[in-house]
Amino acid sequence: MDPHFWNALVASLIAATVTAAGIAVVYRFDRWCTERTAYFSCFAAGVLIAVSFLHIVPESLEMNHDAAFYLLGGYFFMFIFNRFVSSYVCNTHGHAHYALGLIPALGIGFHSFIDGIIYSITFTASTFTGALASVGMIFHEFPEGVVTYMLLIKGGFSRGPAAAVAFLVAGLSTPIGMLVSYPFVSPVTYPTLGLLMGISAGTLIYVGATHLLPEAEREPKKYSLIALGAGICVAAISTIAGH
């Protein structure tokens, strides 16, 4: 088997493991975390919005100048999808509150799936390129697991299902994305990847700006701005590490 395949697979599995570690920590200290949901919402918003603007958007535009249109499309796709799920799925079954956690989780899941594709492409280019890309990408997996779990808890999911869904959409989706995409990486050009990253950035900005920040503002806490700043710092550090 091609060694690039194994390198990409190992990197994606490490990413999934780090995500699982984040979910395990927040699951273990669930009550403590639930009491501080507003702080986690602010922190998560800082991470997702900042990593999108500092890393994903510039990378996507560098690969494809039309990525901005796809970023806008990704944002409004999440908006329309949110309205559809909230109005026609969750409301129909009497679980409208589930959309508060499920929609952002799906957005994060799409981003994680794209991460898997990036592992395939970068390791196919060279082991060194893949390793450099992995540094920054793996770094943000831990808070991503925490964020996804807390969003699902906030949306009314119980602890067990929230942990399972969080691992599926934020953790397992990365190696799945890698395995699905690897056989097709040769025809996938960097301009195409740039468009996919633009869509990913749009979904993450939607999650951070439309779901997380308004939720945090509804429950103002004394140190919420510090939590937001901490999230921005984590995104900045991961961006610097990735370069």
VOSETI-884298 format. One record per residue (C-alpha): residue in one letter; x, y, z. Coordinates in steps of 0.1 Angstrom, whole numbers, padded with zeros to 4 digits, always signed. Layout:
% residues N
AXYZ
...
//
This chain:
% residues 243
M+0000+0000+0000
D+0012+0035-0008
P+0030+0050+0023
H+0013+0083+0016
F-0020+0066+0023
W-0008+0053+0057
N+0006+0087+0066
A-0027+0104+0058
L-0047+0077+0076
V-0026+0080+0108
A-0028+0118+0108
S-0066+0116+0104
L-0069+0090+0132
I-0048+0112+0155
A-0071+0141+0147
A-0101+0119+0156
T-0085+0108+0188
V-0077+0143+0199
T-0114+0152+0192
A-0125+0122+0212
A-0102+0134+0241
G-0119+0168+0241
I-0154+0151+0242
A-0142+0128+0270
V-0130+0156+0291
V-0161+0177+0288
Y-0182+0145+0293
R-0164+0137+0325
F-0169+0172+0339
D-0203+0177+0324
R-0220+0195+0353
W-0191+0219+0357
C-0191+0226+0320
T-0229+0230+0318
E-0228+0256+0345
R-0203+0275+0323
T-0220+0271+0289
A-0219+0308+0281
Y-0181+0308+0285
F-0178+0277+0263
S-0200+0294+0237
C-0179+0325+0237
F-0147+0305+0235
A-0161+0284+0207
A-0172+0314+0188
G-0138+0329+0191
V-0121+0297+0178
L-0145+0291+0149
I-0147+0327+0136
A-0110+0335+0140
V-0097+0302+0125
S-0120+0309+0095
F-0108+0344+0089
L-0072+0339+0099
H-0066+0305+0082
I-0093+0289+0061
V-0105+0320+0042
P-0069+0332+0032
E-0060+0296+0022
S-0091+0291+0001
L-0086+0325-0017
E-0050+0317-0023
M-0060+0284-0040
N-0090+0298-0059
H-0100+0335-0063
D-0136+0325-0066
A-0137+0309-0031
A-0154+0340-0017
F-0186+0332-0036
Y-0185+0297-0022
L-0179+0310+0013
L-0211+0331+0010
G-0229+0301-0004
G-0218+0280+0025
Y-0230+0306+0050
F-0265+0309+0034
F-0267+0271+0028
M-0264+0267+0066
F-0290+0294+0071
I-0315+0277+0048
F-0307+0243+0061
N-0312+0256+0097
R-0346+0270+0088
F-0357+0238+0071
V-0346+0215+0099
S-0361+0239+0126
S-0394+0244+0108
Y-0401+0211+0090
V-0382+0185+0109
C-0377+0193+0145
N-0410+0212+0149
T-0429+0184+0133
H-0416+0160+0159
G-0419+0183+0188
H-0381+0188+0192
A-0375+0223+0179
H-0348+0229+0205
Y-0327+0201+0190
A-0319+0223+0160
L-0299+0246+0183
G-0273+0219+0187
L-0277+0197+0156
I-0273+0224+0129
P-0240+0238+0142
A-0228+0202+0148
L-0235+0193+0112
G-0216+0224+0101
I-0186+0213+0122
G-0190+0178+0108
F-0188+0191+0072
H-0156+0211+0081
S-0141+0179+0097
F-0149+0159+0065
I-0130+0185+0045
D-0101+0182+0069
G-0099+0145+0059
I-0098+0155+0022
I-0070+0180+0031
Y-0050+0152+0047
S-0053+0131+0016
I-0042+0158-0008
T-0013+0172+0013
F+0002+0138+0021
T-0001+0128-0016
A+0018+0160-0025
S+0046+0151+0000
T+0051+0137+0035
F+0066+0170+0046
T+0037+0191+0033
G+0012+0167+0050
A+0031+0169+0083
L+0031+0207+0082
A-0006+0209+0075
S-0013+0183+0102
V+0003+0204+0130
G-0022+0232+0128
M-0052+0211+0119
I-0047+0186+0148
F-0042+0215+0172
H-0078+0227+0169
E-0094+0193+0172
F-0095+0192+0210
P-0116+0224+0213
E-0137+0213+0183
G-0147+0182+0203
V-0156+0202+0233
V-0175+0227+0212
T-0196+0201+0194
Y-0205+0183+0226
M-0215+0214+0244
L-0236+0226+0214
L-0256+0193+0215
I-0261+0195+0252
K-0273+0231+0248
G-0297+0218+0222
G-0313+0193+0246
F-0295+0161+0238
S-0287+0139+0268
R-0251+0131+0277
G-0247+0098+0260
P-0263+0106+0226
A-0245+0140+0227
A-0211+0123+0231
A-0218+0098+0204
V-0231+0123+0178
A-0202+0147+0187
F-0177+0120+0180
L-0194+0110+0148
V-0197+0144+0133
A-0165+0161+0146
G-0142+0131+0151
L-0150+0101+0129
S-0159+0123+0099
T-0122+0132+0095
P-0108+0097+0088
I-0140+0090+0068
G-0133+0121+0046
M-0097+0109+0042
L-0107+0073+0032
V-0134+0085+0008
S-0113+0111-0009
Y-0079+0093-0011
P-0087+0072-0043
F-0097+0104-0061
V-0071+0129-0049
S-0051+0130-0081
P-0079+0147-0101
V-0087+0170-0071
T-0068+0202-0079
Y-0059+0229-0054
P-0084+0253-0070
T-0112+0227-0063
L-0100+0223-0028
G-0100+0261-0024
L-0137+0261-0033
L-0144+0233-0007
M-0125+0252+0019
G-0145+0284+0011
I-0178+0264+0017
S-0163+0251+0050
A-0153+0286+0062
G-0189+0298+0054
T-0204+0270+0075
L-0181+0277+0105
I-0186+0314+0104
Y-0224+0308+0104
V-0220+0285+0135
G-0199+0310+0154
A-0216+0342+0145
T-0253+0331+0142
H-0255+0303+0169
L-0228+0307+0195
L-0224+0345+0200
P-0262+0352+0203
E-0265+0323+0227
A-0237+0337+0248
E-0252+0372+0248
R-0285+0358+0261
E-0266+0345+0292
P-0241+0373+0299
K-0213+0363+0322
K-0186+0384+0339
Y-0157+0369+0320
S-0174+0362+0287
L-0152+0386+0268
I-0121+0369+0282
A-0134+0335+0270
L-0140+0350+0236
G-0105+0364+0235
A-0091+0330+0246
G-0108+0313+0217
I-0093+0339+0193
C-0059+0333+0208
V-0062+0295+0203
A-0072+0301+0167
A-0043+0325+0161
I-0018+0301+0177
S-0030+0271+0157
T-0027+0293+0125
I+0009+0302+0134
A+0017+0266+0142
G+0002+0254+0109
H+0026+0277+0090
//
